[in-house]
Amino acid sequence: MNQNKSVKIRFKGFTEAWEQRKLEELASKFTGGGTPNTSNPNYWNGEIPWIQSSDLEEDDVLSLTVKKHISQEGLKNSAAKIIPKNSLVIVTRVGVGKLVVNTQEIATSQDFLSLSGIKGNSRFLAYSLYSLLKKITQRVQGTSIKGITKTDFLKEAIFVPSLEEQEKISSCMVEVDKLITLHQRKLNRFQKIRTTFLQKMFPKNGETKPAIRLTGFNADWEQEKLQNFAVRITRKNIKKQNNRPLTISAQHGLVDQTVYFNNRVAAQDVSNYYLIKKGEFAYNRSTSKDAPVGAVRRLVDYEEGVLSTLYLVFSITDPQHVDPNYLSYFFETTGWHSWILERAAEGARNHGLLNVSSQDFLSLPVMLPSSLEEQQKIGEFFQKIDDCIILLERQADLLKQIKSSLLLSMFPPSNAE
């Protein structure tokens, strides 16, 4: 059927109405997948690329990372099938919502439905289905549905323009995705550089000099207990002067809980919480994959906030002896982890919470350059790297917003809405 659907942005010269088509009309072949018996080594490590949903990127219809291969014998003895290149490979079960245009012949797990013999531009249809799948997943969110059946999916409909307009639109979207990928790669490189310098610019345990040193500094570093230059903060929010509950993210530092979780986890009455002020530090004893001994972060984004009394709050007493910025980056290294693990045990009442007393924590040995200037230079060095990472993150987010806007403006609404 033909309908004059509202498309907010169109390339010059295109005015024809888009045609509504069911997905079953847009391909000549629809193929499921399968997994060869994982206990039979003869079925694996062959020459046939075999993918599962984790090999696809969440928001990239052009990116596919093949991690496993199967043999011809594995193909014959399973439900897996060869999917020709330029097919639409769609996750309809675990990880529903992901899809990719494959650039080589592959086989897939049973979590996929592949559309081959595409009647149109594969990349245009991929972007159109990407939008459709977003709406489908939103529609079934909160229900017991863990996927979408082949029958139901192929009955879904989208609107398609002429082949020439499909090609124009897909070329535009591909360029935007290339820019996003470029910025993401730059961001990943800076994050790896940051990780490497955190490993190299602080001495290894038992050593007094780092592997990489800033020019002009060569004196041995010194070890000093945290309690020699820091003091615990136990001030309470008794007068309820602050109502901003904070939490520690290993990746983002001390953040507003309502923004980070998109919800308030703290109690409504926070009068018994610690009141932390800008420049002070907090130790979250809860462990995670990114923070195996918990995380220490400094409050920099707000003048003050409140923290649960499960946190240990402290501040530097002599910033002329220890640079706060340097200390922030010291706690992002792993140099203090072994000392904590030797003194901590898993709490029986609080899963994942290390039993580290404030006295033990303040006895933590910290490696310090003997020169305050070197401490400051190290802090400034990492701050510049962080500034570059923040800029790249903002640019990548902006490009993603542009992509979302284009998807809304260049594709008419589907019947999934």
N, C-alpha and C positions, 0 to 999 in steps of 0.2 A: 504494500500500500504506500501511497505517497502522502506526505504531510508537510506543510510549511512550518517546520519546527523553528523555534527562535535560536539562531546562532549569532552571538554578539559580535564575534570577530570573524571575518572571512577575507580570503585573498581577493584582490581586485580581479574582476572579470567573471566571478562565480556568483550566480544568482539562482540557480536551479534548486528546487526543493530536494531535500534528502529523502532517501527511501528507507522505510522501516523493514528490516529483515530479521527473521529468527536466526539464531546462531547455527541451527542445523542446515540452513540454506547457504551458509558462507564457506563451507568446506565440503570436500567430497569423501573424506574418510575421518573416522573418529576412533581413536585407539587408546586403550587403557595401558596399564603397565603391570609389572610384577617383580618380585625379588627372588633370585635363585637361592637355593639352600645355602645359608652362610657356613654351614659345617662341612660343606664339600669344597675343598680347595681347588678342584678341577673346574669349578664354575666361575672362579674369580681370577683377577689379574690377567685378563685376556686383552684383546685389542678393541673391544666395543665399549665406548663411553657409556656409563650408567649413572643416572642422577637420582637424587632424592631432594625433598623440598628444601633442606638446609643449603643446597648448592645454589639456590636462587637468592637474589637480593630482594629486599622487601618492596622497594619503590623503583626498581630499574628493570625495564622489560628487555634490555639488551645485554645484561650481564649474567653470565653463567660460569660457575667454577666447577669443573668436573674433578671429583676427588677419587672416584672408583671406576674400575673397568671390569667387565665380565667377559667370559669366553663364549665361543659359539655353542659349546656344550651347555653352558649355563643358560644361554638364550633359549635353546631347544627344550630344556627341562624346567621351564618356568613360564609364567604368563607374560613375561617381558617381550616387547616387540621392537623392531627397528623403526624409529621415527625419522622420516626424511627431513633434510634441512629445510629451513624456512617454514617450519610448522609452528603453530601456536601451542606451546607446552604449558599446561595450566594445572596448578595445584588445586584439587577439588576436595581434598580430605585434610590431613594434618598440615597446617600452614596454609589453609585456604586463603586465596587472595593473591598469591604470587603467580606470576607467569613470565614467560620469556619466549623470544623468537630464537630458535636454535640455528646456529650457523654451520652445524655439521650433523651427520647422522648420529643418533644417540638411542639409548634405551632408557626407560624410566621405571621407578618403583610404582606400586599400585596406588600411590597417592595422586597420580596424575591422570588427566584426560588430555590427549593431544589431538589437535585439529590439523589435518594435512590436506594438500590440494586446495589451498586457500583461493577463494574467488574474490580477489581484490588485493590490496597492498597489505602485506603481512604486518608491517610495522604500524600502519594506521590502525588496523584491527586490534593490534596488541594494546595500543594506547586507549582505544575505545573500550576494550574489555577490562583494562586496568581500572578505568572509572566505574564500569559496571560492577566489577567484583568488590570495589570499595563500598558501593551502595548495598550490595547483597550481604556482605559481612556485617555492615551496620544494621541491616534489617533483621538478621538472625542473632545479633549480639544479645547475650543474656538468656538465650534459649538453650535447650539440650542438644541442638543440632551441631554436630562436629564437622560438617562438611556439606556439600551440595551434590545431589545425585546427577548422574549423566543425563537422565531424562529431563529433570527439572532445569538443568543448566542450558541444555540445547533448545529448550522452549523459550528462553529469555530472548529479548529482541533489542537491537540497537539500530540507530539511524546511520546510513552510509551515503556519502555523496558520490559523484563521478570518480572514476579511477584517477583522473588527472588531479582533482582536488584532494583526494586521499594522499597522493604522492607529495603534494605541496605541504599538507598539514604534517605528515609524518616526517618530512625533511626538517621542518621547523622544530618539532618536538625532539628529534634526534640531536639537533645542534644544542638545544637547551640541556639535554641529558649529558652531552659531551662536556659542556661547561661545568655541570655539577660534578661529574667524574673527575675532571681536571682539578677543581678546587678540593675535592675530597682527597685526592692523591697528595696534593700539596700539604693539606692538613695532616694526613697520616705521616708524611715525611717529617714535619715539624714535631709531631708527637713522639716519633721514634728518636729524633735528635734529642729531644728533651729527656727521654728515658735514658739514652746513652750517656748524656752529660751528668745526670743524677748518679749514675753508676761510677763515672770516671772522675768527677770533680770533688768527691768526698773519699777520704781514705778507707780502705778495706779494714775489717776488724783486725786488730793487732799491728796495724801500720800507722805511721805518723805523717805520711805525705800522700796526696792523691795522685792518680796516674796522669791527670791533666791539670795543669796549673795556669792561672792567669799570669801574664808577663809581669815581672818585677817582684814576685813573691817566691821565696824558697825556704823560709824558716819552717821547722817542724810544727805540726799542729799539737795542741794540748787537749788532754781529756779532763773534763770538769763535770762534777755532779750538777744536775739541773737545779737542785735546791740551793746551790751557791749563788745563783743569779735569778731565781724565779720563786714566787710565792703562790700558794694556793689561794683562790678566791672563793669565798662561801657566802657572799652577800645575797640575800633573798629579795624577791620582788614583793616584799610585804605590803608596800603602799600601792601595789598594782599599777605602778607608773608605766609599765610596758606590757603590751599584750601581743607581741610578735613572737610566736613560738619558733625556735630554730631547730634545725637538725643538721647532722654532719653527713655530707655526701663525700665519699672518697674521691670522686671525680671532680666535684664542684665546690668543695669546702663547706663552710657554714652558710646554709641557705634558709630562706623563709619556708617553713614547713607547709604552709597553705599553698604556696606557689609550686614547690617541688613535688608534693603528693597530690596537688589539685584538691586538697582536702585538709581539714584540721584534725590531726591525730592527738594533739595535746589535750589535757583536760580544760574545761572552760575556766575553771579557777586556777590561775597560774601564780597565785600569791606565794606559794611555797617553792616555786622554781628559782633556780639561780638567775640573777640578773648579770648578764655579761655585757661588757662595753667594748667599743671599737678598739682594736689593737690587742685585746686579750685572747688567750688560747683556750681551747677545749679539747679534752681527750674523750672520745667515744670508745668504750671498752667492748662494744659489740663487734664481733668478727664477721667478715664476709670474704668473698673471693678476691675482691680488690683490696681488702684490708685485713690480712690474716691475723694481725695482733691489735686490731682496732685502728682508729685514725685520729691524728692530732691536726687540727686546723685553727687558723687565726681569723677572727672576725674582722672583715675589711669592707663589706658592702653596706653595713648599717651602723648607726651610732650606738645602738644597743639592742638587745633581744633577751629572750628568756630560754633557759635550757632545763630539762629534767635533771633532778639531783643524781641520776645515774651517771651523768657526765662529771668529769673532773676538770674544773676551770682553774687556770693559773695565768699569771702575768709576769713579765720580766721586770725585775726591780732596778736594774742598772743598764739602760740602753746604750750607755757609753762603753760598756764592757762587752755586751752581746747585742748584736744587731737583730731586731725582731724579724726582719725580712729573711735574713740568713737562717734563723732558727726554723722559720716556716718551711723552707726547702729541705733543711736537715731532716725534718719529720716526714718528708716525702720519700726519703731513701729507705733502704732496708737495714741500715747500719745499727739500728736500735732494736730490731725485732728479736734477735736471739736472746738478748738480755731480758726482755719482757717474757718470752716463752719459758725461760728457766725459772721464773718466779710466779708464773700464772697457772691456774688450773681452770677447767671449764666449770662454770657455776651450775649447781644442780637445779636451782630455782629459775634461772634465766638462761635459756638456751642460747648459746653463742656468746654469752657475756663473760669476759675474762675476769677472774678474781684477782685484780691488781689493786692493792691498797694505795691510797694517796701517798703514804710514806714510802712505799716501794717505788712508785712512779717518780717521785721527786728525788729519789736516789739514783735515777737513771744517769749513766755516764754519757756525756755529749762531747763529740769531737769538735774543737773550735780552732780556727786559725788564730795564732797569737795576736795578729794585727786586726784591729777593728776595721781598718780600711779594706783588708782582704775580704772580711766578712761582708762588708757593704758592697764590694765589687761583685762578689758571687751572687748576692741577692739581686743586684741590678742586672746582671747577666741573665739570670733565669726570668726576671720580670720582663725583659725585652722579648724573650722567647714566648712567654705567656701572652704578651700583647699581640704578637704575630699570630698565635693560635686563635686568640679571641677574634681578631680581624677576619681570619680565614673562616672561622665558624659562622660569623655574621654574614659573610659573603655567600657561603654555601646555603645558609638558611634563606637568604634573600632570593637566590636562584630557585630554591625549592618552592618558595612562595609564588614566584613568577610562573613556575611550571604548573602549580595547582590552579593559578588564575587562568592560564591558557587552557587547561583541561576543562575548566568550567565555561570558558568563553568560546572555545573553538569546537566543542562537541555539544550537541543538543542533549537535553535530559533523556534518560532511557526509561523504560517502563518498570525499572526496578525501584523507582522512587515512590 
